[in-house]
Amino acid sequence: MGKIFEPKFFSLLKSGISKEQLVSDIFAGIVVGIVALPLAIAFGVASGVSPEKGIITAVIAGFLISFLGGSRVQIGGPTGAFIVIVYAIVEKYGIDGLIISTVMSGIILVIFGLLRLGTLLKYFPHPLIVGFTSGIAVVIFSTQIKDALGLNIEKLPSEFFEKWVVYFSNVQESNLFAIAITIATILITLYSKKITTKIPGSFFAIIFVTLFVQVANIEVTTIESFFGEIHSDINFVIPSFDFSNLHMYIAPALTIALLGGVESLLSAVVADGMIGANHRSNTELIAQGIANIVTPFFGGIPATGAIARTATNVKNGGRTPIAGMVHAITLLLIMLVFASYAKLIPMACLAGILIVVSYNMSEWRSFVSILRGSPFDIIVLLSTFLLTVFVDLTVAIEIGVVLSSLLFMKRMADIGITAPIGVDSDVLEDYSNLPDGISVYEISGPLFFASAKQYSEVIKNIGLKNKILIIRMRHVPFVDSTALHNFEETIKTLQKSGVKLLLSGVNSSVLQDLKKYKITSLIGEENILDSFDKALKHAKEVIVTLP
């Protein structure tokens, strides 16, 4: 199939893995396995399935994603983004419907990978991603209020407004012990990092809170009282379904595939930035697909790359897929040995963990930042956010993509796409006489969501080979928030490597956007010049002062 589809694990085996790195990966995998335990249980419960299904997903899908994936350090498993989707599918189609939808989504992901659509991520604008991620965070938070307050409500409405009406009408029946447990869990999760950053606070919270509840004999709802026993065995399950009804599962399957693909590739990109590597996006999609085809038959739920657990892996020294496989094996051993104790975890404790997860997912800083930007980005952001919360995630993504495309066309129609008067865009510039250490890159055309990633990669590759990089922007009519987000990350990467960045020919509209996103202060206003000649002169003055 060629190197483009070869799993990273196989490539690294050919090149060799040192004993020191092997030990480091095993340690990182054990730590991530411990970290993943409370999250796997919490995601399973919040998705409307039994707790062990979350652990099974982390074990089977986690192993397959690391073994077959295109990233060195990706950790796979259930994630908060799927809670809303899984809950809705289970409520509408039952467990069999969830199995069928997940398997179909896996097939779609494999097809995406084989068709080399791994770069599809660049066509998802930043406001759209922030919009539906923030929307999912709000929905997750709203689903946890029942357990956080200890309310005894048999059936919650699925609609957002109706759910909160039920909460307010039952708030007088809140359990003070449950509220105290929720608050304690949140505080431990947030502040334990002052003691250690190796293991996230959710693990400490679940241990200490569960022990305290059992020792003090506090009467609150636990996993056992809600779900019964947690089974430690893994069984093969074949769903019953009618082929004539297969069309019903296309929409939920496509939603799982799109969200899983976007989240896994986002996680892989973040990981690349942390370790200075490059993942194989198409291989990653194929691995995610295979994991989602196999896992449901053993009782699992949809899985994807998990950004937080992947970051934990990197911080603990994981640098090869071995860490991800060890994480899965660690979880399996924990499940086989300690499953009977997990049933004692209070539901309010899981609610506290998920409230923190929803806060971290909310991306409120990015949300606020986009609200300060272009009206076009604001429309995409708010539309996607509101549709996610009040309608449906599938609808939100579909409308968000279409709306982004239409608004882009409108923006291009408003400004025109011709070169500025007096500028001959066909004249080739001669940069052969540039001093050593200075390089020039020119961006022509709008810097928007479809081109942002490509431009960022090129700028990074050119910049890292030089001491000073001049970016000419005379032909850039506008930038959107996706481009600004990618541009900011690229600038930070270059600056960490000691590369100085200069901008030239920035028009007033683009300059205003750069200021709103505080990119001018990141680069330094003295390094943003109105002409290339001034930028080159400044670069020559600066380079003699650099080491």
URBELBEL-V571395 format. One record per backbone hydrogen bond with DSSP energy under -0.5 kcal/mol. NH is the residue of the N-H (numbers start at 1). CO is the residue of the C=O. If there is no record, write none. Layout:
nh=[NH;NH]
co=[CO;CO]
This chain:
nh=[5;6;8;11;12;13;14;15;16;22;23;24;25;26;27;28;29;30;31;32;33;34;35;36;37;38;39;40;41;42;43;44;45;46;47;48;49;53;54;54;55;56;57;58;59;60;61;62;63;64;65;66;67;68;69;76;77;82;83;84;86;87;88;89;90;91;92;93;94;94;97;98;99;100;101;102;103;104;105;106;107;108;109;110;111;112;113;114;115;116;117;120;121;122;123;124;125;129;130;131;132;133;134;135;136;137;138;139;140;141;142;143;144;144;145;148;149;150;151;153;154;163;164;165;166;167;168;169;170;170;171;173;174;175;176;179;180;181;182;183;184;185;186;187;188;189;190;191;192;194;195;196;200;201;203;204;205;206;207;208;209;210;211;212;213;214;215;216;217;218;220;223;224;226;227;228;228;231;235;237;239;241;243;245;246;248;249;250;253;254;255;256;257;258;259;260;261;262;263;264;265;266;267;268;269;270;271;272;273;274;275;276;277;280;281;283;284;285;286;287;288;289;290;291;292;293;294;295;297;298;299;300;301;304;306;307;310;311;312;313;314;315;316;317;318;323;325;326;327;328;329;330;331;332;333;334;335;336;337;338;339;341;342;343;344;345;347;348;349;350;351;352;353;354;355;356;357;358;359;360;361;362;363;367;368;369;370;371;372;372;373;378;379;380;381;382;383;384;385;386;387;388;389;390;391;392;396;397;398;399;400;401;402;403;404;405;406;407;408;409;410;411;412;413;414;415;416;423;424;425;427;431;434;438;439;441;443;444;445;445;447;448;451;452;455;456;457;458;459;460;461;462;463;464;465;466;467;468;469;470;471;471;472;472;473;475;476;477;480;484;485;486;487;488;489;490;491;492;493;494;495;496;497;498;499;500;502;503;504;505;506;511;512;513;514;515;516;517;518;519;520;522;523;524;527;528;529;529;535;536;537;538;539;540;541;542;543;544;545;546;546]
co=[2;3;69;7;8;9;10;11;12;18;19;20;21;22;23;24;25;26;27;28;29;30;31;32;33;34;35;36;37;38;39;40;41;42;43;45;44;50;50;51;51;52;53;54;55;56;57;57;59;60;61;62;63;64;65;74;304;79;80;80;82;83;84;85;86;87;88;89;89;90;93;94;95;96;97;98;99;100;101;102;103;104;105;106;107;108;109;110;111;113;112;117;118;119;120;121;123;125;126;127;128;129;130;131;132;133;134;135;136;137;138;139;140;141;142;144;145;146;146;151;152;159;160;161;162;163;164;165;166;167;167;170;171;149;174;175;176;177;178;179;180;181;182;183;184;185;186;187;188;191;192;192;198;189;200;200;201;202;203;204;205;206;207;208;209;210;211;212;213;213;218;345;343;222;223;223;224;229;233;297;237;239;241;242;243;245;246;247;249;250;251;252;253;254;255;256;257;258;259;260;261;262;263;264;265;266;267;268;269;270;271;272;272;70;279;4;280;281;282;283;284;285;286;287;288;289;290;291;294;295;296;295;53;77;75;305;306;307;308;309;310;311;312;314;313;320;321;322;323;324;325;326;327;328;329;330;331;332;333;334;335;338;338;339;341;342;221;221;346;346;347;348;349;350;351;352;353;354;355;356;357;358;360;363;364;365;366;367;368;369;370;374;375;376;377;378;379;380;381;382;383;384;385;386;387;387;392;393;394;395;396;397;398;399;400;401;402;403;404;405;406;407;408;409;410;411;412;420;422;423;424;429;431;435;468;470;472;442;443;475;478;446;448;448;451;452;453;454;455;456;457;458;459;460;462;463;437;437;500;439;469;502;441;470;504;443;473;475;447;480;481;482;483;484;485;486;487;488;489;490;491;492;493;495;494;467;469;527;471;529;529;507;508;509;510;511;512;513;515;514;514;518;519;520;524;525;503;527;531;532;533;534;535;536;537;538;539;540;542;542;543]
